[in-house]
Amino acid sequence: MAPLTRFPIKGVIWYQGCSDAKSGLAYYTRMHELVKGWRKEWGRELPFYYVQLAAYQKATNDPAGGDGFTLLREAQLKAMDLPNTGMVCAIDIGMQNDIHPKNKLDIGERLALWALRDLYGKKDLEVSGPLFQSMEIRNGKAILTFSHAKGLMTAKKTGLGKPVPVNSKPAHFAIAGADKVWHWADAEIKGEQVILSSDKVKNPVAVRYAFRSYPDGVNMYNTAGLPMVPFRTDDWK
């Protein structure tokens, strides 16, 4: 990159991480080093917009998850603590048998939202799917609150089309008690919150969403048609 630092650039878009899959949460440090290093060489705080790895590998049905790209995606999510950055979620457009998903249109459009809002004055644009903010345990239920959750809904996305609202239960939420045994959760949308419960978990302490390498059929979106970002509330190994 050194020869390019002579040229002024507006910002950076970045889609990488597959070759670092085994590094897991260490990728958080690598992202910090990359962004800070490039900013130092260009002499300014370059806007840096990047793509969280898409769904990939064979679909599984284990509510605990944690396979494949899950930890690297978590590292990418944590790296949003870098100022003047933005992350695109691609959990809904991956392919089980191709590490490079064919749908680049949605990737490009989602990256463009960040640039259009932050660099080109389109302040009314929504740039992210729902991001987990907090959890409250009440009467044996986990109540989850999100940012970027206007019009929170279940929807189905097919090909390059926009997600279409569907009358179905939120999928891919898992819940666990202090025993750290995971079970699929019953989920209900209430405004901009999601309420989780399970008759197998009387006193929940942690939840996970789409915390698998290929969570087949994710269906959580906001009204802008952007997918909920995978997350977990625990740090269990």
C-alpha positions as CSV (number, residue, x, y, z in Angstrom):
1,M,0.0,0.0,0.0
2,A,2.9,2.4,0.6
3,P,3.0,3.8,-3.0
4,L,-0.6,4.7,-2.8
5,T,-0.3,6.9,0.3
6,R,0.9,9.7,-2.0
7,F,-2.7,10.0,-3.3
8,P,-5.6,11.6,-1.5
9,I,-8.5,9.1,-0.9
10,K,-12.0,9.7,0.5
11,G,-12.1,6.5,2.6
12,V,-11.7,2.8,2.6
13,I,-14.1,-0.2,2.0
14,W,-12.8,-3.5,3.2
15,Y,-14.0,-7.1,2.8
16,Q,-11.5,-9.6,4.2
17,G,-11.2,-12.2,6.9
18,C,-11.7,-15.6,5.5
19,S,-8.0,-16.5,5.7
20,D,-8.0,-15.3,9.3
21,A,-10.9,-17.5,10.4
22,K,-8.8,-19.5,12.9
23,S,-7.6,-16.3,14.6
24,G,-11.0,-15.8,16.1
25,L,-11.1,-12.8,18.5
26,A,-7.5,-12.0,17.8
27,Y,-8.8,-10.4,14.6
28,Y,-10.1,-7.5,16.7
29,T,-6.5,-6.5,17.4
30,R,-5.5,-6.9,13.7
31,M,-8.4,-4.7,12.6
32,H,-7.2,-2.0,15.0
33,E,-3.6,-2.3,13.7
34,L,-4.8,-2.1,10.1
35,V,-7.0,0.9,10.5
36,K,-4.7,2.9,12.7
37,G,-1.7,2.0,10.5
38,W,-3.3,3.2,7.3
39,R,-4.6,6.4,9.0
40,K,-1.1,7.1,10.2
41,E,0.4,6.7,6.7
42,W,-2.3,8.9,5.1
43,G,-2.0,11.4,7.9
44,R,-5.8,11.6,8.5
45,E,-8.6,9.7,10.1
46,L,-9.8,7.9,7.0
47,P,-13.4,6.6,7.1
48,F,-13.2,2.8,7.2
49,Y,-16.2,0.7,6.2
50,Y,-16.0,-3.0,6.3
51,V,-18.0,-6.2,5.8
52,Q,-18.6,-8.8,8.5
53,L,-18.1,-12.2,7.0
54,A,-21.1,-13.7,5.3
55,A,-22.7,-17.0,6.3
56,Y,-20.6,-20.0,5.1
57,Q,-20.1,-23.7,5.5
58,K,-22.6,-26.5,6.1
59,A,-25.7,-25.5,8.1
60,T,-26.0,-27.0,11.6
61,N,-28.7,-27.2,14.2
62,D,-26.7,-26.8,17.4
63,P,-28.1,-23.9,19.5
64,A,-24.8,-23.4,21.2
65,G,-23.1,-22.6,17.8
66,G,-19.6,-21.2,18.0
67,D,-18.4,-23.0,14.8
68,G,-16.7,-21.6,11.8
69,F,-16.6,-17.9,11.4
70,T,-18.6,-17.0,14.6
71,L,-15.7,-15.8,16.7
72,L,-14.2,-13.8,13.8
73,R,-17.5,-12.2,13.2
74,E,-17.6,-11.3,16.9
75,A,-14.2,-9.7,16.6
76,Q,-15.4,-7.7,13.6
77,L,-18.4,-6.5,15.6
78,K,-16.2,-5.5,18.5
79,A,-13.9,-3.5,16.1
80,M,-16.8,-1.0,15.6
81,D,-15.4,0.7,18.7
82,L,-12.9,2.3,16.3
83,P,-14.0,5.9,15.6
84,N,-15.3,6.7,12.1
85,T,-15.9,3.1,11.1
86,G,-19.0,1.2,10.0
87,M,-19.8,-2.4,9.5
88,V,-22.0,-4.2,7.0
89,C,-23.7,-7.4,8.1
90,A,-23.9,-10.1,5.4
91,I,-25.2,-13.0,7.5
92,D,-28.3,-13.3,5.2
93,I,-26.6,-13.6,1.8
94,G,-23.9,-16.2,2.2
95,M,-23.6,-19.6,0.6
96,Q,-22.9,-23.0,2.2
97,N,-20.5,-24.1,-0.5
98,D,-18.8,-20.9,-1.6
99,I,-16.7,-18.8,0.7
100,H,-17.2,-15.9,-1.8
101,P,-20.9,-15.3,-2.1
102,K,-22.2,-14.4,-5.5
103,N,-24.4,-11.6,-4.2
104,K,-22.2,-8.5,-4.3
105,L,-25.0,-6.1,-5.1
106,D,-26.3,-6.1,-1.5
107,I,-22.8,-5.8,-0.2
108,G,-22.1,-2.8,-2.3
109,E,-25.4,-1.1,-1.5
110,R,-25.0,-1.7,2.2
111,L,-21.5,-0.3,2.1
112,A,-22.7,2.7,0.2
113,L,-25.2,3.6,2.9
114,W,-22.4,4.3,5.3
115,A,-20.6,6.5,2.9
116,L,-23.7,8.3,1.7
117,R,-24.7,9.1,5.3
118,D,-21.4,10.0,6.8
119,L,-19.5,11.5,3.8
120,Y,-22.2,12.8,1.4
121,G,-24.8,14.3,3.7
122,K,-27.6,11.8,3.4
123,K,-28.3,12.0,7.1
124,D,-31.7,10.3,7.0
125,L,-30.3,6.9,5.8
126,E,-30.4,3.9,8.0
127,V,-26.9,2.2,7.8
128,S,-27.1,-0.8,10.0
129,G,-29.3,-3.7,10.8
130,P,-30.4,-4.2,14.5
131,L,-27.5,-4.2,16.9
132,F,-27.8,-5.7,20.3
133,Q,-27.7,-3.2,23.1
134,S,-28.9,-4.7,26.4
135,M,-30.6,-7.6,28.1
136,E,-33.0,-7.6,31.1
137,I,-34.1,-10.8,32.8
138,R,-37.7,-10.6,34.1
139,N,-40.0,-13.4,35.2
140,G,-38.0,-16.1,33.5
141,K,-37.8,-14.2,30.2
142,A,-34.9,-12.4,28.5
143,I,-35.9,-9.0,27.2
144,L,-33.5,-7.8,24.5
145,T,-33.1,-4.2,23.4
146,F,-31.5,-3.1,20.1
147,S,-30.3,0.0,18.3
148,H,-31.2,0.5,14.6
149,A,-34.3,-1.5,15.3
150,K,-37.0,0.7,13.7
151,G,-39.7,-1.5,12.2
152,L,-38.2,-4.7,13.7
153,M,-39.7,-7.6,11.8
154,T,-39.4,-11.1,10.5
155,A,-38.8,-11.2,6.7
156,K,-37.6,-13.5,3.9
157,K,-34.9,-12.5,1.5
158,T,-34.7,-14.2,-1.9
159,G,-31.8,-13.6,-4.2
160,L,-31.2,-9.9,-5.0
161,G,-34.7,-9.0,-3.9
162,K,-35.4,-6.9,-0.8
163,P,-36.6,-8.7,2.3
164,V,-40.3,-9.3,2.3
165,P,-42.2,-9.2,5.7
166,V,-43.5,-12.6,6.7
167,N,-45.7,-13.9,9.5
168,S,-43.3,-16.2,11.2
169,K,-41.5,-16.5,14.5
170,P,-38.0,-15.0,14.9
171,A,-35.5,-17.7,14.3
172,H,-32.0,-18.6,15.5
173,F,-32.3,-17.3,19.1
174,A,-30.8,-19.6,21.7
175,I,-31.0,-19.3,25.5
176,A,-29.1,-20.8,28.5
177,G,-29.2,-20.8,32.2
178,A,-26.3,-20.9,34.7
179,D,-25.6,-24.5,33.6
180,K,-24.4,-23.2,30.2
181,V,-26.6,-25.6,28.4
182,W,-28.1,-24.0,25.3
183,H,-31.7,-24.5,24.0
184,W,-33.6,-22.9,21.1
185,A,-35.7,-20.0,22.4
186,D,-39.3,-19.0,21.8
187,A,-39.0,-15.5,20.5
188,E,-41.5,-12.7,20.2
189,I,-41.1,-9.2,18.8
190,K,-42.5,-6.4,20.9
191,G,-41.9,-3.0,19.2
192,E,-38.1,-2.7,19.0
193,Q,-37.5,-5.4,21.5
194,V,-37.3,-9.2,21.3
195,I,-38.6,-11.3,24.2
196,L,-37.1,-14.8,24.7
197,S,-38.2,-17.7,26.8
198,S,-37.9,-21.5,27.0
199,D,-39.7,-24.1,29.1
200,K,-36.3,-25.8,29.4
201,V,-34.6,-22.7,30.9
202,K,-36.4,-21.4,34.0
203,N,-33.8,-18.8,34.9
204,P,-32.0,-17.6,31.8
205,V,-28.6,-15.8,32.1
206,A,-27.4,-15.6,28.5
207,V,-28.7,-15.6,24.9
208,R,-27.2,-15.9,21.4
209,Y,-28.4,-15.0,18.0
210,A,-27.3,-16.5,14.7
211,F,-24.1,-17.5,16.5
212,R,-23.2,-20.2,13.9
213,S,-21.1,-20.3,10.8
214,Y,-24.2,-20.8,8.6
215,P,-27.5,-19.9,10.4
216,D,-29.8,-21.1,7.6
217,G,-32.9,-18.9,7.1
218,V,-32.1,-15.9,9.4
219,N,-35.2,-13.7,9.3
220,M,-34.7,-10.7,11.5
221,Y,-34.6,-7.3,9.8
222,N,-35.4,-3.6,10.4
223,T,-37.7,-1.6,8.2
224,A,-34.7,-0.6,6.0
225,G,-34.3,-4.3,5.1
226,L,-31.0,-4.7,6.9
227,P,-30.4,-7.9,8.8
228,M,-29.9,-8.2,12.5
229,V,-26.2,-8.6,13.4
230,P,-25.3,-11.9,15.1
231,F,-24.4,-11.6,18.8
232,R,-24.1,-13.3,22.1
233,T,-24.3,-11.9,25.6
234,D,-21.9,-14.4,27.2
235,D,-18.2,-14.9,26.9
236,W,-18.2,-18.7,27.6
237,K,-15.7,-20.9,25.9
